[in-house]
Amino acid sequence: MAFRREIAFKLYLKEISNGKYDKEERVLTLSNGLKVRRVHVIGTVVSKYEGKEKNYLALTIDDGSDTIRLKVWGEDIPKLASIEIGDTVDVIGRIREYGGELYISPEIVRKIEDPNFEILRELEMIKSYVSRRGKTEELEVEMVPEEIDKREQLLRLIEEKDYGEGVSMDTLFEELGLDEEELSDLIIELLNEGEIYEPKPGVYRRVL
């Protein structure tokens, strides 16, 4: 029987920290019920710690939504040894828990040096988040005339609901009630055109 590697889900770190970990099954259950063992995350290194005996190394990464540590021991130390504070890294690994702390045991760690890769990765994250979020229940909202372009609805909503820190993806889902694929495409289009920007993962603001 051929070995099939488990899917590495593209996640924001906040999704991991909000999940519930089962140590016996070694599985993380996200708030939407999805069960994951392997994750694919991106973040900037904000701290680096090496054990006194040099048999342990840990990096803390931040993706704007939360932080998490990457931990390695023994022969796996070279995976993180060349990474420094300030580097942005693309990580595939397994979720583990010790002493109440969730961390990632990395399988692959790549230093990101091409800014275009970061942009592409962020667009992938948006699509992945939208796919996991799924459709929300329809809410009772005031009807908007059909002739108003959905793109303009989205831009106007971001302006109206932005009280200084931007508007979350959840709010856009609940207010607009669009199909998840359609909303994702609109957001990506507006990001590419420079109409909106993303101050932190999953939050959007108009470009003034």
Secondary structure, DSSP 8 states (H G I E B T S, - for coil): -------EEE--HHHHHTSEEETTTTEEE-TTS-EESEEEEEEEEEEEEE-TTSSEEEEEEE-SS-EEEEEEEGGGTHHHHT--TT-EEEEEEEEEEETTEEEEEEEEEEEE--HHHHHHHHHHHHHHHHHHH------------TTS-HHHHHHHHHHHH-SSS-EEHHHHHHHH---HHHHHHHHHHHHHTTSEEEEETTEEEE--
